[in-house]
Amino acid sequence: MKKLGFAIKGAAFCLMFCLLFAACAPVDSGLSESFDEKDLGIEIQGEIYRLREDAASLIAALGDDFNYSEVVSCVYDGQDKTYEYDGITVSTVPVDGKDIIEMITITGYNHSTLRGAKIGDSLDSVKALYGDGWFDDGYLTYSVSGDQNDIHSERIQFEYSSDTVTCIYIYSPSY
Protein backbone atom coordinates (compact mmCIF):
# COMPACT_ATOMS: atom_id res chain seq x y z
CA MET A 1 0.00 0.00 0.00
CA LYS A 2 2.87 2.37 0.82
CA LYS A 3 4.39 1.68 -2.61
CA LEU A 4 1.15 2.68 -4.33
CA GLY A 5 1.01 5.97 -2.38
CA PHE A 6 4.64 6.69 -3.27
CA ALA A 7 3.95 5.95 -6.95
CA ILE A 8 0.93 8.28 -7.00
CA LYS A 9 2.91 11.06 -5.31
CA GLY A 10 5.78 10.54 -7.75
CA ALA A 11 3.45 10.64 -10.74
CA ALA A 12 1.77 13.79 -9.40
CA PHE A 13 5.18 15.42 -8.90
CA CYS A 14 6.23 14.57 -12.47
CA LEU A 15 2.96 15.91 -13.86
CA MET A 16 3.31 19.18 -11.93
CA PHE A 17 6.93 19.50 -13.09
CA CYS A 18 5.92 19.04 -16.74
CA LEU A 19 3.05 21.53 -16.43
CA LEU A 20 5.38 24.10 -14.85
CA PHE A 21 7.79 23.92 -17.78
CA ALA A 22 4.97 23.96 -20.33
CA ALA A 23 3.59 27.14 -18.74
CA CYS A 24 7.00 28.80 -18.89
CA ALA A 25 7.63 27.94 -22.53
CA PRO A 26 7.76 30.99 -24.80
CA VAL A 27 4.84 31.69 -27.14
CA ASP A 28 5.67 30.61 -30.70
CA SER A 29 5.76 33.88 -32.61
CA GLY A 30 6.78 32.16 -35.85
CA LEU A 31 10.14 33.97 -35.95
CA SER A 32 12.97 32.45 -37.96
CA GLU A 33 16.65 32.53 -37.02
CA SER A 34 17.32 35.63 -39.14
CA PHE A 35 15.33 38.80 -39.72
CA ASP A 36 12.30 38.52 -42.01
CA GLU A 37 8.77 39.90 -42.44
CA LYS A 38 7.52 38.05 -39.34
CA ASP A 39 9.68 40.38 -37.22
CA LEU A 40 7.60 43.39 -38.26
CA GLY A 41 5.28 43.69 -35.32
CA ILE A 42 4.87 43.94 -31.59
CA GLU A 43 3.32 41.86 -28.84
CA ILE A 44 0.85 43.48 -26.46
CA GLN A 45 -0.87 41.45 -23.73
CA GLY A 46 -0.06 38.15 -25.42
CA GLU A 47 -1.32 39.17 -28.88
CA ILE A 48 0.93 39.88 -31.85
CA TYR A 49 0.14 42.87 -34.08
CA ARG A 50 2.01 43.20 -37.37
CA LEU A 51 2.55 45.94 -39.94
CA ARG A 52 0.07 46.24 -42.80
CA GLU A 53 -2.78 44.90 -40.61
CA ASP A 54 -5.90 46.74 -39.44
CA ALA A 55 -4.83 48.95 -36.52
CA ALA A 56 -8.15 48.83 -34.65
CA SER A 57 -7.28 45.88 -32.39
CA LEU A 58 -3.79 47.24 -31.58
CA ILE A 59 -5.22 50.66 -30.69
CA ALA A 60 -7.83 48.96 -28.49
CA ALA A 61 -5.15 46.84 -26.77
CA LEU A 62 -3.03 49.91 -26.02
CA GLY A 63 -6.01 51.73 -24.48
CA ASP A 64 -7.54 55.20 -24.50
CA ASP A 65 -4.68 57.22 -23.01
CA PHE A 66 -3.07 58.63 -26.19
CA ASN A 67 -2.45 61.86 -28.07
CA TYR A 68 -4.07 61.77 -31.48
CA SER A 69 -3.27 63.60 -34.68
CA GLU A 70 -4.19 63.23 -38.33
CA VAL A 71 -3.21 64.74 -41.67
CA VAL A 72 -4.48 64.32 -45.19
CA SER A 73 -2.68 61.32 -46.65
CA CYS A 74 -0.29 62.14 -49.47
CA VAL A 75 -0.50 58.54 -50.76
CA TYR A 76 -3.99 57.26 -49.97
CA ASP A 77 -7.52 58.65 -49.99
CA GLY A 78 -8.21 59.67 -46.39
CA GLN A 79 -6.30 60.58 -43.25
CA ASP A 80 -2.94 59.33 -41.99
CA LYS A 81 -3.36 58.97 -38.22
CA THR A 82 -0.97 58.91 -35.29
CA TYR A 83 -1.71 57.50 -31.84
CA GLU A 84 1.00 58.50 -29.36
CA TYR A 85 1.07 56.56 -26.08
CA ASP A 86 3.62 56.61 -23.29
CA GLY A 87 6.59 54.78 -24.82
CA ILE A 88 5.01 53.73 -28.11
CA THR A 89 3.50 55.44 -31.15
CA VAL A 90 1.34 53.80 -33.82
CA SER A 91 1.08 55.46 -37.25
CA THR A 92 -1.59 54.37 -39.71
CA VAL A 93 -2.58 54.93 -43.32
CA PRO A 94 -6.08 54.57 -44.82
CA VAL A 95 -6.48 51.53 -47.09
CA ASP A 96 -9.85 50.18 -48.24
CA GLY A 97 -11.74 51.92 -45.44
CA LYS A 98 -9.43 50.69 -42.67
CA ASP A 99 -6.58 52.29 -40.77
CA ILE A 100 -3.58 50.06 -41.56
CA ILE A 101 -0.47 49.97 -39.34
CA GLU A 102 2.37 51.63 -41.22
CA MET A 103 4.82 52.23 -38.37
CA ILE A 104 5.29 51.31 -34.74
CA THR A 105 7.79 53.50 -32.90
CA ILE A 106 9.10 52.30 -29.56
CA THR A 107 10.47 55.10 -27.36
CA GLY A 108 9.99 53.73 -23.84
CA TYR A 109 11.32 50.92 -21.71
CA ASN A 110 7.95 49.13 -21.34
CA HIS A 111 7.83 47.80 -24.91
CA SER A 112 10.12 45.58 -26.96
CA THR A 113 10.32 44.05 -30.42
CA LEU A 114 9.08 40.53 -31.08
CA ARG A 115 12.64 39.29 -30.53
CA GLY A 116 12.94 41.21 -27.25
CA ALA A 117 15.09 44.19 -28.32
CA LYS A 118 14.33 47.28 -26.27
CA ILE A 119 15.41 50.82 -25.51
CA GLY A 120 18.71 50.79 -23.64
CA ASP A 121 20.05 47.63 -25.31
CA SER A 122 23.53 47.62 -26.80
CA LEU A 123 23.95 47.32 -30.56
CA ASP A 124 25.80 44.04 -29.98
CA SER A 125 22.76 42.59 -28.21
CA VAL A 126 20.51 43.70 -31.11
CA LYS A 127 22.87 42.05 -33.60
CA ALA A 128 22.84 38.87 -31.51
CA LEU A 129 19.01 38.85 -31.69
CA TYR A 130 18.67 39.68 -35.41
CA GLY A 131 21.83 38.33 -37.03
CA ASP A 132 24.29 39.68 -39.55
CA GLY A 133 21.94 41.02 -42.25
CA TRP A 134 22.08 44.64 -41.07
CA PHE A 135 23.37 47.82 -42.65
CA ASP A 136 24.04 51.27 -41.25
CA ASP A 137 22.13 54.06 -42.95
CA GLY A 138 22.26 56.35 -39.95
CA TYR A 139 20.40 53.62 -38.03
CA LEU A 140 21.19 49.98 -37.44
CA THR A 141 18.76 48.69 -40.08
CA TYR A 142 17.37 45.31 -41.06
CA SER A 143 15.17 45.26 -44.17
CA VAL A 144 13.10 42.41 -45.57
CA SER A 145 14.86 42.62 -48.95
CA GLY A 146 18.28 42.98 -47.34
CA ASP A 147 19.10 45.62 -49.97
CA GLN A 148 20.23 48.93 -48.52
CA ASN A 149 19.10 50.73 -51.69
CA ASP A 150 15.58 49.27 -51.63
CA ILE A 151 13.70 52.15 -49.98
CA HIS A 152 10.38 50.34 -50.48
CA SER A 153 11.35 47.37 -48.32
CA GLU A 154 9.76 46.95 -44.88
CA ARG A 155 12.28 47.29 -42.11
CA ILE A 156 13.20 47.62 -38.49
CA GLN A 157 15.56 50.42 -37.56
CA PHE A 158 17.40 50.97 -34.31
CA GLU A 159 18.32 54.58 -33.59
CA TYR A 160 21.29 54.76 -31.27
CA SER A 161 23.64 57.02 -29.38
CA SER A 162 27.13 55.66 -28.83
CA ASP A 163 26.35 51.94 -28.55
CA THR A 164 22.90 52.21 -26.96
CA VAL A 165 19.46 51.87 -28.60
CA THR A 166 17.44 55.08 -28.07
CA CYS A 167 14.45 54.49 -30.39
CA ILE A 168 13.08 51.59 -32.48
CA TYR A 169 11.12 52.00 -35.74
CA ILE A 170 9.18 49.07 -37.17
CA TYR A 171 8.28 50.49 -40.54
CA SER A 172 6.46 49.74 -43.79
CA PRO A 173 7.01 52.40 -46.47
CA SER A 174 3.70 53.14 -48.17
CA TYR A 175 5.11 54.75 -51.29
N, C-alpha and C positions, 0 to 999 in steps of 0.2 A: 504494500500500500504506500509506503514511504517513497518507493521508486517511482510510482505513478505520479505522486505529488511533485516530486523533483522534476520529472519529465515535463509536466504541465507548466511548471514555473519556468523551466528552461526554454520551452517553446514560446511562452508568452514574452520572455525577455528577448528572444531572437526576433519575434514579430515587432515588438516595440522598437528595437534597434533598427530594423529595416525601414519601418515607417518614419523614424526620425531622419534617416538619411534621404529618404524619398522626399520628405517635406523640405529639406535644405537644398535639394538639387536646383540648379538654375533653370529658369524658364527658357525653353528653346526658342530663340528669336529668329532662327533660320540663318544666322550669320555664317559666312564662310571664313576661311583662314585669312584671306586678304580682302581689302576694301572692295565693295561692289555696291550695287543699287539697294541692297537690303540694309545697308548701313544708314540710309538716308531717312532717319526718323528719330523718334524719342519715345521713351516709355514713361507713362504717367499712371500711377495707381494700378499697375499690372497690365495695362493695355498699351499696345504699340501703335503709334500714329506715324504715318510715313508721308513724305512729300508727294504732291500731285493727287492727294486724296481730299475728300470733302472735309473742311475744317470744323464743321459744326460739332462733332463729338469731341475733338481736342479742346475747343473753346469751352465746351460744357465741363469737361474734366478739370480744366484749369480754374474754373469758377468765375464769379462775377466781379472780382476786384481787379480791374484793369483800366488803363487809359486807352481810349479808342480814337483812331483817326482814319480818315479816308480821303482819297483823291481820285479824280477821274483817271481811269486806266489809259495808259498810252498804247497798250497792246490789245486789250480786250474791250468789249462793250459792257461798261458798268464801272464799278468802283473797286480800286485796290484798297484793301483794308489792313489796318495794323492794330493788333491787340497787345498792349504792353503790360506785362505782369511784373511782379518783383522777381527778377532773375531770369526771365525768359520773355521773348517777344515772338509772336506769330504773325507773319505777313501772308496775306492771301490775294489771289487774283480771281476775277469772275469768269467762270467757264460753264457754259450750258446751264445757267441759272443757279449755280452753286459757287460758294467761296472755296477755292482750292488752295491748299497749303503750298506756298511758293518758297518760304524761308522760315526756319526756326533759328532764332538767335539766342544762345545761352550766355548770360552775363553774370549769373549768380552761382553760388556754391551749392544750391539745393537741387540742381539738375545736372544730368550727365548725358553723354551720347549713349547709343545702344551698346557700345563696347565698354562703357564706363569711363571715358575720358571726361575730365571736368576742369573747371577754372582752377588755376593753381598748380596743375600738373606740369611736369617738365616735358620738354619736347621729346626727350628720350623715352619717356613712358608712353607718350602718344605713338611714337614710331614702333614701340614694342607691341602696342595694341593693334595697329593698322598695317604694319609691314613696311616694305621698302618702296612701294609705288608712289611716293610723294614727290612733289616739286615745290620750290620756293618761288612764289610770285608776289612776295611781300607778306605772304601768309605761308604756313605749312599747309599745303593743299593736297588733297586726294580727290581725283575726279574719276567718274565712272569710265570714261574713255581712256584715261591714263595719259592723254595728250595735252600737254601744257598749252598748246595753241588752240585747242577746241573750247572756245568760250561758251558754247551751247551745252556742254556736258554738265550734268548734275555733279555736285561736289560737296565736300565738307572741308571747311577752312578753319585753321587754328591761328588766331591772332595772338601774338606773343610779344613780351618785353623781356629782353635778355633771353633766358631759357624757360620762361614761365608762361603758360597759356593764360591769356587775359580775356578772351572772348572766342566763342565757337559759332560758326555759321554753317548751318545745314541748308543747302541752297539749290534751287532748281531754276536756272535762267528761263524766262518765259518768252524770250525773243528769238 
